[in-house]
């Protein structure tokens, strides 16, 4: 299983998150007609891990998770649920046949407000590093 699939499966299994956004979690980009609030995540980078003998089979991809909502408070409530589910996570992500995660580490968070659309859209942007089997 790819880590993207495992991460999606894991996020969709977290009732603390799905109670706030339902199944509205997408990889890459949201559908144009998506109801708010929703979450979109994507891979920012995936540096290789090597020794002199070659690849070691452990990756450390960097993911950005974006929470979109019509209110500031709700965006931060959802972001807190995501952080609670992911920060310091260790174990098999994605269920049977999933990806073993050595560590999932929260790195950064920022806010963005798109005032050029109506109604305004509040966004919380979070960064995570997932040290996992490849």
Secondary structure, DSSP 8 states (H G I E B T S, - for coil): --HHHHHHHHHHT-HHHHHHHTT-EEESS--TT--SSEEEEEEEE----EETTEE-SEEEEEEEEEEEESSHHHHHHHHHHHHHHHTTEEEEETSTT-EEEEEEEEEEEEEEEETTSSS-EEEEEEEEEEEEE-
